[in-house]
Amino acid sequence: MSFLRTGVRPVVQAAKATSYRSKVPANTYATLREIESRLKSIKNIEKITNTMKIVASTKLSRAQRAMFESRAYGETSDEIFKKAETAASSEGNKLIIVSSSDKGLCGGIHSQISKAVRAKLALEPEADLVILGDKAKIQLARTYASNIVLSFNQVGKEIPTFAEAQTVADQIFKLGKTYDSIEIFYNKFKSGISFEPTSVPAYTEESLKSSPNFSAYDIEEDLAQDLTEFALANAIYWALAEGHACEQSARRSAMDNASKNAGDMIGKYSILYNRTRQAVITNELVDIITGASSLQ
Amino acid sequence: MSALRLVARSALRSRPLAAPWRGSSRGYADVPSDKIRLNLTLPHLTVYQDVDVVQVNLPATTGDLGVLANHVPTVEQLRPGVVDVVEESGSTKHFFVSGGFAVVQPGSLLSINAIEAHPIEDFSADAVRAQLAEAQKNATSGSEIDQVEAKIELEVLEALASVAK
Protein backbone atom coordinates (compact mmCIF):
# COMPACT_ATOMS: atom_id res chain seq x y z
CA MET A 1 0.00 0.00 0.00
CA SER A 2 2.96 2.29 0.50
CA PHE A 3 3.38 3.16 -3.16
CA LEU A 4 -0.30 4.05 -3.32
CA ARG A 5 0.10 6.34 -0.39
CA THR A 6 3.14 8.08 -1.93
CA GLY A 7 1.19 8.53 -5.12
CA VAL A 8 -1.81 9.97 -3.35
CA ARG A 9 -0.06 12.30 -0.96
CA PRO A 10 1.35 14.90 -3.43
CA VAL A 11 -2.13 15.32 -5.00
CA VAL A 12 -3.68 15.77 -1.62
CA GLN A 13 -0.98 18.25 -0.67
CA ALA A 14 -1.47 20.20 -3.88
CA ALA A 15 -5.21 20.27 -3.28
CA LYS A 16 -4.64 21.48 0.23
CA ALA A 17 -2.43 24.31 -1.08
CA THR A 18 -5.10 25.69 -3.40
CA SER A 19 -8.02 25.21 -1.05
CA TYR A 20 -6.11 27.14 1.62
CA ARG A 21 -6.00 30.18 -0.71
CA SER A 22 -9.69 30.03 -1.56
CA LYS A 23 -10.90 29.71 2.06
CA VAL A 24 -12.08 32.82 3.91
CA PRO A 25 -8.92 34.64 5.11
CA ALA A 26 -7.80 33.72 8.62
CA ASN A 27 -9.12 36.15 11.20
CA THR A 28 -5.98 38.14 11.83
CA TYR A 29 -5.39 41.83 12.36
CA ALA A 30 -3.44 42.05 9.09
CA THR A 31 -6.42 40.73 7.12
CA LEU A 32 -8.65 43.32 8.78
CA ARG A 33 -6.39 46.06 7.38
CA GLU A 34 -6.55 44.47 3.93
CA ILE A 35 -10.33 44.43 3.97
CA GLU A 36 -10.43 48.01 5.18
CA SER A 37 -8.16 49.26 2.40
CA ARG A 38 -10.11 47.32 -0.22
CA LEU A 39 -13.32 48.81 1.10
CA LYS A 40 -11.89 52.34 0.91
CA SER A 41 -10.70 51.88 -2.65
CA ILE A 42 -14.05 50.46 -3.78
CA LYS A 43 -15.80 53.44 -2.20
CA ASN A 44 -13.52 55.77 -4.17
CA ILE A 45 -14.21 53.89 -7.37
CA GLU A 46 -17.92 54.16 -6.73
CA LYS A 47 -17.63 57.92 -6.33
CA ILE A 48 -15.64 58.21 -9.55
CA THR A 49 -17.97 56.06 -11.63
CA ASN A 50 -20.95 57.95 -10.24
CA THR A 51 -19.43 61.27 -11.28
CA MET A 52 -18.60 59.90 -14.73
CA LYS A 53 -22.18 58.76 -15.07
CA ILE A 54 -23.51 62.24 -14.25
CA VAL A 55 -21.04 63.89 -16.62
CA ALA A 56 -22.01 61.46 -19.38
CA SER A 57 -25.73 62.19 -18.80
CA THR A 58 -25.19 65.94 -19.18
CA LYS A 59 -23.03 65.43 -22.24
CA LEU A 60 -25.65 63.07 -23.63
CA SER A 61 -28.44 65.63 -23.60
CA ARG A 62 -26.26 68.11 -25.51
CA ALA A 63 -24.95 65.43 -27.84
CA GLN A 64 -28.47 64.28 -28.63
CA ARG A 65 -29.54 67.78 -29.59
CA ALA A 66 -26.51 68.13 -31.86
CA MET A 67 -27.29 64.71 -33.30
CA PHE A 68 -30.85 65.64 -34.27
CA GLU A 69 -29.63 68.80 -36.01
CA SER A 70 -26.92 66.85 -37.76
CA ARG A 71 -29.49 64.28 -38.89
CA ALA A 72 -31.59 66.99 -40.53
CA TYR A 73 -28.43 68.39 -42.12
CA GLY A 74 -27.18 65.01 -43.35
CA GLU A 75 -30.57 63.98 -44.69
CA THR A 76 -30.89 67.25 -46.61
CA SER A 77 -27.45 66.64 -48.09
CA ASP A 78 -28.49 63.11 -49.04
CA GLU A 79 -31.70 64.21 -50.76
CA ILE A 80 -30.18 64.70 -54.19
CA PHE A 81 -28.61 61.25 -54.16
CA LYS A 82 -31.94 59.72 -53.17
CA LYS A 83 -33.86 61.57 -55.85
CA ALA A 84 -31.25 60.82 -58.48
CA GLU A 85 -31.24 57.17 -57.34
CA THR A 86 -27.48 57.04 -57.12
CA ALA A 87 -26.04 53.59 -56.53
CA ALA A 88 -22.57 52.88 -55.21
CA SER A 89 -20.39 50.98 -57.64
CA SER A 90 -19.23 47.56 -56.51
CA GLU A 91 -15.85 47.45 -58.23
CA GLY A 92 -12.81 49.64 -58.10
CA ASN A 93 -11.10 51.34 -55.20
CA LYS A 94 -13.01 51.14 -51.99
CA LEU A 95 -12.63 53.41 -49.00
CA ILE A 96 -13.97 52.68 -45.54
CA ILE A 97 -14.17 55.51 -43.02
CA VAL A 98 -14.57 54.41 -39.40
CA SER A 99 -16.04 56.84 -36.88
CA SER A 100 -14.98 56.05 -33.32
CA SER A 101 -13.21 57.97 -30.56
CA ASP A 102 -10.18 58.06 -28.27
CA LYS A 103 -11.76 57.37 -24.88
CA GLY A 104 -12.82 54.08 -23.39
CA LEU A 105 -15.09 53.04 -20.51
CA CYS A 106 -18.07 53.20 -22.84
CA GLY A 107 -19.26 49.62 -23.04
CA GLY A 108 -19.11 47.89 -26.41
CA ILE A 109 -18.96 50.95 -28.66
CA HIS A 110 -15.49 50.51 -30.09
CA SER A 111 -15.48 46.73 -30.24
CA GLN A 112 -18.87 46.63 -31.99
CA ILE A 113 -17.85 49.07 -34.67
CA SER A 114 -14.52 47.30 -35.17
CA LYS A 115 -16.38 44.01 -35.50
CA ALA A 116 -18.64 45.45 -38.20
CA VAL A 117 -15.65 46.88 -40.07
CA ARG A 118 -13.77 43.58 -39.81
CA ALA A 119 -16.78 41.74 -41.24
CA LYS A 120 -16.76 44.18 -44.17
CA LEU A 121 -13.03 43.85 -44.67
CA ALA A 122 -13.37 40.09 -44.81
CA LEU A 123 -15.43 40.63 -47.96
CA GLU A 124 -13.20 43.40 -49.35
CA PRO A 125 -9.66 42.83 -48.11
CA GLU A 126 -8.19 45.47 -50.41
CA ALA A 127 -10.25 48.37 -49.09
CA ASP A 128 -8.45 51.41 -47.67
CA LEU A 129 -9.19 52.43 -44.11
CA VAL A 130 -9.48 55.90 -42.65
CA ILE A 131 -9.93 55.69 -38.89
CA LEU A 132 -11.19 58.50 -36.67
CA GLY A 133 -10.28 57.71 -33.07
CA ASP A 134 -7.51 55.79 -31.38
CA LYS A 135 -9.65 53.03 -29.89
CA ALA A 136 -10.82 51.66 -33.22
CA LYS A 137 -7.33 52.12 -34.66
CA ILE A 138 -5.82 49.90 -31.96
CA GLN A 139 -8.38 47.19 -32.61
CA LEU A 140 -8.15 47.28 -36.39
CA ALA A 141 -4.37 47.68 -36.54
CA ARG A 142 -4.04 44.22 -35.03
CA THR A 143 -5.29 42.47 -38.14
CA TYR A 144 -5.58 45.07 -40.90
CA ALA A 145 -2.68 47.42 -40.26
CA SER A 146 -1.67 47.51 -43.92
CA ASN A 147 -5.10 48.81 -44.97
CA ILE A 148 -4.92 51.94 -42.83
CA VAL A 149 -4.13 55.00 -44.95
CA LEU A 150 -5.12 57.76 -42.52
CA SER A 151 -5.94 57.94 -38.87
CA PHE A 152 -7.06 60.84 -36.72
CA ASN A 153 -6.99 61.25 -32.96
CA GLN A 154 -8.30 63.92 -30.57
CA VAL A 155 -11.72 62.80 -31.77
CA GLY A 156 -14.76 62.56 -29.56
CA LYS A 157 -13.78 64.86 -26.71
CA GLU A 158 -16.44 67.42 -27.55
CA ILE A 159 -19.44 67.56 -29.79
CA PRO A 160 -18.01 67.29 -33.31
CA THR A 161 -17.84 70.46 -35.38
CA PHE A 162 -18.23 70.75 -39.09
CA ALA A 163 -14.66 72.04 -39.25
CA GLU A 164 -13.41 68.64 -38.05
CA ALA A 165 -15.45 66.80 -40.64
CA GLN A 166 -14.19 69.18 -43.31
CA THR A 167 -10.58 68.58 -42.26
CA VAL A 168 -11.05 64.83 -42.52
CA ALA A 169 -12.64 65.11 -45.98
CA ASP A 170 -9.89 67.48 -47.06
CA GLN A 171 -7.13 65.09 -45.96
CA ILE A 172 -8.85 62.23 -47.80
CA PHE A 173 -8.85 64.23 -51.01
CA LYS A 174 -5.24 65.28 -50.47
CA LEU A 175 -4.31 61.58 -50.62
CA GLY A 176 -4.89 61.98 -54.33
CA LYS A 177 -6.41 58.55 -54.85
CA THR A 178 -9.75 58.40 -56.63
CA TYR A 179 -12.13 56.04 -54.92
CA ASP A 180 -15.02 54.37 -56.69
CA SER A 181 -17.03 53.78 -53.56
CA ILE A 182 -16.84 55.20 -50.07
CA GLU A 183 -18.57 53.79 -47.00
CA ILE A 184 -18.77 55.39 -43.60
CA PHE A 185 -19.16 53.11 -40.57
CA TYR A 186 -20.57 54.62 -37.40
CA ASN A 187 -22.80 53.71 -34.47
CA LYS A 188 -26.39 54.67 -35.12
CA PHE A 189 -28.29 55.98 -32.12
CA LYS A 190 -31.43 53.90 -31.73
CA SER A 191 -32.40 54.82 -28.18
CA GLY A 192 -30.96 55.88 -24.85
CA ILE A 193 -29.85 52.33 -24.21
CA SER A 194 -29.21 50.83 -27.62
CA PHE A 195 -27.10 51.60 -30.65
CA GLU A 196 -26.31 49.77 -33.85
CA PRO A 197 -23.20 49.79 -36.00
CA THR A 198 -24.34 51.00 -39.42
CA SER A 199 -22.75 52.06 -42.65
CA VAL A 200 -23.82 54.72 -45.10
CA PRO A 201 -22.38 55.23 -48.55
CA ALA A 202 -20.86 58.51 -49.61
CA TYR A 203 -21.20 58.89 -53.34
CA THR A 204 -18.44 59.88 -55.68
CA GLU A 205 -18.60 62.11 -58.72
CA GLU A 206 -18.82 59.19 -61.15
CA SER A 207 -21.62 57.48 -59.23
CA LEU A 208 -23.60 60.72 -59.23
CA LYS A 209 -23.05 61.36 -62.92
CA SER A 210 -24.15 57.83 -63.82
CA SER A 211 -27.28 57.94 -61.67
CA PRO A 212 -30.55 57.15 -63.44
CA ASN A 213 -32.20 60.47 -62.61
CA PHE A 214 -29.17 62.71 -62.78
CA SER A 215 -30.25 64.19 -66.10
CA ALA A 216 -33.29 65.71 -64.38
CA TYR A 217 -30.95 68.21 -62.74
CA ASP A 218 -29.61 71.34 -64.36
CA ILE A 219 -26.02 71.44 -63.14
CA GLU A 220 -22.80 73.06 -64.25
CA GLU A 221 -19.98 70.80 -65.40
CA ASP A 222 -17.52 71.10 -62.54
CA LEU A 223 -20.11 71.40 -59.77
CA ALA A 224 -20.64 67.64 -59.50
CA GLN A 225 -17.20 67.15 -58.00
CA ASP A 226 -17.62 70.02 -55.54
CA LEU A 227 -21.03 68.73 -54.58
CA THR A 228 -19.80 65.20 -53.85
CA GLU A 229 -16.84 66.53 -51.86
CA PHE A 230 -19.20 68.71 -49.83
CA ALA A 231 -21.59 65.78 -49.39
CA LEU A 232 -18.74 63.62 -48.08
CA ALA A 233 -17.90 66.22 -45.43
CA ASN A 234 -21.60 66.41 -44.52
CA ALA A 235 -21.85 62.63 -44.19
CA ILE A 236 -18.69 62.46 -42.05
CA TYR A 237 -20.09 65.17 -39.79
CA TRP A 238 -23.37 63.30 -39.42
CA ALA A 239 -21.55 60.05 -38.59
CA LEU A 240 -19.35 61.80 -36.01
CA ALA A 241 -22.30 63.50 -34.32
CA GLU A 242 -24.30 60.29 -34.07
CA GLY A 243 -21.32 58.28 -32.92
CA HIS A 244 -20.66 60.87 -30.21
CA ALA A 245 -24.23 60.62 -28.89
CA CYS A 246 -24.06 56.81 -28.87
CA GLU A 247 -20.78 56.93 -26.99
CA GLN A 248 -22.11 59.23 -24.27
CA SER A 249 -25.19 57.08 -23.78
CA ALA A 250 -23.12 53.87 -23.66
CA ARG A 251 -20.73 55.46 -21.20
CA ARG A 252 -23.62 56.50 -19.01
CA SER A 253 -25.02 52.94 -18.84
CA ALA A 254 -21.57 51.44 -18.35
CA MET A 255 -20.80 53.81 -15.47
CA ASP A 256 -24.26 53.24 -14.04
CA ASN A 257 -23.64 49.48 -13.98
CA ALA A 258 -20.17 49.98 -12.54
CA SER A 259 -21.58 52.17 -9.75
CA LYS A 260 -24.25 49.58 -8.96
CA ASN A 261 -21.67 46.78 -8.87
CA ALA A 262 -19.38 48.89 -6.71
CA GLY A 263 -22.32 49.56 -4.40
CA ASP A 264 -22.99 45.83 -4.09
CA MET A 265 -19.36 45.14 -3.36
CA ILE A 266 -19.29 47.87 -0.74
CA GLY A 267 -22.25 46.25 1.00
CA LYS A 268 -20.64 42.81 0.91
CA TYR A 269 -17.26 44.02 2.10
CA SER A 270 -18.73 46.18 4.85
CA ILE A 271 -20.45 43.16 6.30
CA LEU A 272 -17.26 41.12 5.98
CA TYR A 273 -15.27 43.92 7.60
CA ASN A 274 -17.60 44.16 10.57
CA ARG A 275 -17.67 40.43 11.06
CA THR A 276 -13.90 40.26 10.87
CA ARG A 277 -13.53 43.15 13.27
CA GLN A 278 -15.83 41.48 15.76
CA ALA A 279 -14.00 38.17 15.34
CA VAL A 280 -10.67 39.89 16.02
CA ILE A 281 -12.07 41.47 19.16
CA THR A 282 -13.55 38.16 20.28
CA ASN A 283 -10.21 36.40 19.70
CA GLU A 284 -8.39 39.02 21.73
CA LEU A 285 -10.91 38.65 24.51
CA VAL A 286 -10.52 34.86 24.42
CA ASP A 287 -6.73 35.27 24.63
CA ILE A 288 -7.02 37.65 27.55
CA ILE A 289 -9.53 35.55 29.45
CA THR A 290 -7.61 32.31 28.79
CA GLY A 291 -4.44 34.01 29.96
CA ALA A 292 -6.18 35.44 33.00
CA SER A 293 -7.84 32.15 33.94
CA SER A 294 -4.60 30.23 33.51
CA LEU A 295 -2.98 32.48 36.09
CA GLN A 296 -5.60 31.69 38.66
CA MET B 1 -37.39 92.93 -53.45
CA SER B 2 -35.64 96.16 -52.54
CA ALA B 3 -34.29 94.34 -49.52
CA LEU B 4 -32.22 92.10 -51.76
CA ARG B 5 -28.62 93.34 -51.80
CA LEU B 6 -27.21 92.71 -55.25
CA VAL B 7 -23.49 92.39 -55.64
CA ALA B 8 -22.10 94.11 -58.76
CA ARG B 9 -21.71 91.16 -61.09
CA SER B 10 -25.09 89.57 -60.48
CA ALA B 11 -28.38 90.02 -62.25
CA LEU B 12 -31.64 88.51 -61.17
CA ARG B 13 -32.27 85.56 -63.44
CA SER B 14 -35.57 83.78 -63.74
CA ARG B 15 -35.72 80.20 -64.95
CA PRO B 16 -38.45 78.85 -67.23
CA LEU B 17 -41.12 76.93 -65.34
CA ALA B 18 -41.09 73.19 -65.90
CA ALA B 19 -44.05 70.81 -65.75
CA PRO B 20 -44.66 69.52 -62.23
CA TRP B 21 -42.68 66.36 -61.58
CA ARG B 22 -45.00 63.45 -60.78
CA GLY B 23 -42.38 61.14 -59.41
CA SER B 24 -42.95 58.30 -56.95
CA SER B 25 -44.66 59.56 -53.83
CA ARG B 26 -42.43 59.53 -50.80
CA GLY B 27 -45.14 59.37 -48.25
CA TYR B 28 -45.39 62.98 -47.20
CA ALA B 29 -48.11 65.35 -48.31
CA ASP B 30 -47.52 66.78 -51.77
CA VAL B 31 -46.34 70.34 -51.90
CA PRO B 32 -49.14 72.75 -52.85
CA SER B 33 -48.62 73.82 -56.44
CA ASP B 34 -47.86 77.47 -55.71
CA LYS B 35 -45.37 76.93 -52.91
CA ILE B 36 -41.91 75.51 -52.67
CA ARG B 37 -40.94 73.31 -49.73
CA LEU B 38 -37.78 74.56 -48.10
CA ASN B 39 -35.17 72.70 -46.06
CA LEU B 40 -32.51 75.15 -44.91
CA THR B 41 -30.10 73.25 -42.67
CA LEU B 42 -26.82 74.08 -40.99
CA PRO B 43 -24.56 71.52 -39.32
CA HIS B 44 -25.52 72.71 -35.86
CA LEU B 45 -28.99 74.11 -36.45
CA THR B 46 -32.00 73.57 -38.70
CA VAL B 47 -33.42 76.92 -39.82
CA TYR B 48 -36.29 75.63 -41.95
CA GLN B 49 -37.53 72.05 -42.04
CA ASP B 50 -40.22 71.11 -44.58
CA VAL B 51 -41.71 74.61 -44.56
CA ASP B 52 -43.76 75.74 -47.54
CA VAL B 53 -42.62 79.15 -48.70
CA VAL B 54 -43.48 81.38 -51.61
CA GLN B 55 -40.03 82.31 -52.92
CA VAL B 56 -36.38 81.96 -52.04
CA ASN B 57 -33.63 84.18 -53.47
CA LEU B 58 -30.19 82.61 -53.53
CA PRO B 59 -26.72 84.10 -54.06
CA ALA B 60 -25.22 81.46 -56.32
CA THR B 61 -21.72 81.45 -57.75
CA THR B 62 -23.27 81.70 -61.20
CA GLY B 63 -25.35 84.71 -60.23
CA ASP B 64 -28.36 85.50 -58.09
CA LEU B 65 -31.47 83.50 -58.69
CA GLY B 66 -34.99 83.42 -57.36
CA VAL B 67 -36.59 80.05 -56.79
CA LEU B 68 -40.37 79.77 -57.05
CA ALA B 69 -42.70 76.78 -57.03
CA ASN B 70 -42.08 74.14 -59.68
CA HIS B 71 -38.59 75.38 -60.47
CA VAL B 72 -36.45 73.25 -62.75
CA PRO B 73 -34.32 70.84 -60.65
CA THR B 74 -30.96 72.57 -60.31
CA VAL B 75 -27.76 72.29 -58.36
CA GLU B 76 -26.14 75.58 -57.35
CA GLN B 77 -23.14 76.40 -55.23
CA LEU B 78 -23.74 79.34 -52.92
CA ARG B 79 -21.33 82.23 -52.55
CA PRO B 80 -21.25 84.38 -49.39
CA GLY B 81 -24.37 86.48 -49.56
CA VAL B 82 -27.92 86.99 -48.48
CA VAL B 83 -30.65 84.38 -48.81
CA ASP B 84 -34.16 85.86 -48.76
CA VAL B 85 -37.05 83.67 -47.80
CA VAL B 86 -40.54 84.96 -48.60
CA GLU B 87 -42.79 83.04 -46.26
CA GLU B 88 -46.44 82.12 -46.70
CA SER B 89 -47.45 84.91 -44.32
CA GLY B 90 -45.89 87.41 -46.69
CA SER B 91 -43.01 88.42 -44.43
CA THR B 92 -39.47 88.07 -45.74
CA LYS B 93 -36.57 86.85 -43.69
CA HIS B 94 -33.01 87.63 -44.71
CA PHE B 95 -30.12 85.39 -43.77
CA PHE B 96 -26.47 85.96 -44.45
CA VAL B 97 -24.98 82.69 -45.64
CA SER B 98 -21.25 81.94 -45.71
CA GLY B 99 -21.45 79.28 -48.40
CA GLY B 100 -22.87 75.88 -49.20
CA PHE B 101 -25.01 74.16 -51.79
CA ALA B 102 -28.62 74.63 -52.84
CA VAL B 103 -30.42 71.89 -54.74
CA VAL B 104 -33.88 72.23 -56.24
CA GLN B 105 -35.25 68.70 -56.21
CA PRO B 106 -37.98 67.39 -58.49
CA GLY B 107 -41.28 67.87 -56.71
CA SER B 108 -40.82 71.51 -55.72
CA LEU B 109 -38.42 70.85 -52.87
CA LEU B 110 -35.47 73.12 -52.20
CA SER B 111 -32.65 71.65 -50.12
CA ILE B 112 -30.04 74.09 -48.87
CA ASN B 113 -26.99 72.94 -46.93
CA ALA B 114 -25.16 75.98 -45.62
CA ILE B 115 -22.25 76.12 -43.23
CA GLU B 116 -23.39 79.24 -41.40
CA ALA B 117 -26.54 81.31 -41.79
CA HIS B 118 -27.66 84.10 -39.51
CA PRO B 119 -30.32 86.80 -39.75
CA ILE B 120 -28.60 89.96 -40.96
CA GLU B 121 -29.93 91.84 -37.95
CA ASP B 122 -27.55 89.80 -35.81
CA PHE B 123 -24.42 91.28 -37.38
CA SER B 124 -22.72 94.44 -36.14
CA ALA B 125 -21.04 96.63 -38.76
CA ASP B 126 -18.24 97.59 -36.37
CA ALA B 127 -17.23 94.00 -35.71
CA VAL B 128 -17.28 93.33 -39.44
CA ARG B 129 -15.03 96.32 -40.15
CA ALA B 130 -12.58 95.27 -37.45
CA GLN B 131 -12.38 91.74 -38.83
CA LEU B 132 -12.03 93.08 -42.37
CA ALA B 133 -8.96 95.08 -41.38
CA GLU B 134 -7.50 92.02 -39.70
CA ALA B 135 -8.14 89.81 -42.71
CA GLN B 136 -6.67 92.34 -45.11
CA LYS B 137 -3.49 92.31 -43.07
CA ASN B 138 -3.31 88.51 -43.19
CA ALA B 139 -4.02 88.37 -46.90
CA THR B 140 -0.62 89.81 -47.72
CA SER B 141 1.53 88.09 -45.11
CA GLY B 142 1.97 84.59 -43.79
CA SER B 143 2.24 81.27 -45.56
CA GLU B 144 0.41 80.49 -48.77
CA ILE B 145 -2.27 78.52 -46.93
CA ASP B 146 -2.81 81.43 -44.52
CA GLN B 147 -3.06 83.87 -47.40
CA VAL B 148 -5.63 81.75 -49.22
CA GLU B 149 -7.66 81.37 -46.04
CA ALA B 150 -7.46 85.12 -45.44
CA LYS B 151 -8.65 85.78 -49.00
CA ILE B 152 -11.66 83.53 -48.44
CA GLU B 153 -12.33 85.34 -45.17
CA LEU B 154 -12.12 88.66 -47.03
CA GLU B 155 -14.66 87.49 -49.60
CA VAL B 156 -17.15 86.59 -46.88
CA LEU B 157 -16.52 89.75 -44.88
CA GLU B 158 -16.82 92.05 -47.87
CA ALA B 159 -20.16 90.51 -48.75
CA LEU B 160 -21.16 90.87 -45.12
CA ALA B 161 -20.01 94.47 -44.91
CA SER B 162 -22.45 95.45 -47.60
CA VAL B 163 -25.41 94.08 -45.67
CA ALA B 164 -24.54 94.56 -42.02
CA LYS B 165 -26.07 97.64 -40.47
Interface residues (C-beta under 8 A of the other chain):
Chain A: A66 E69 S70 A72 Y73 T76 S77 E79 I80 K83 T161 F162 A165 N213 A216 Y217 D218 I219 E220 L223 A224 D226 L227 F230 N234 Y237
Chain B: R15 W21 G23 N39 T41 L42 P43 H44 L45 T46 Q49 T62 V72 P73 T74 V75 E76 Q77 G100 F101 V103 Q105 P106 G107 L109 S111 I112 N113 I115
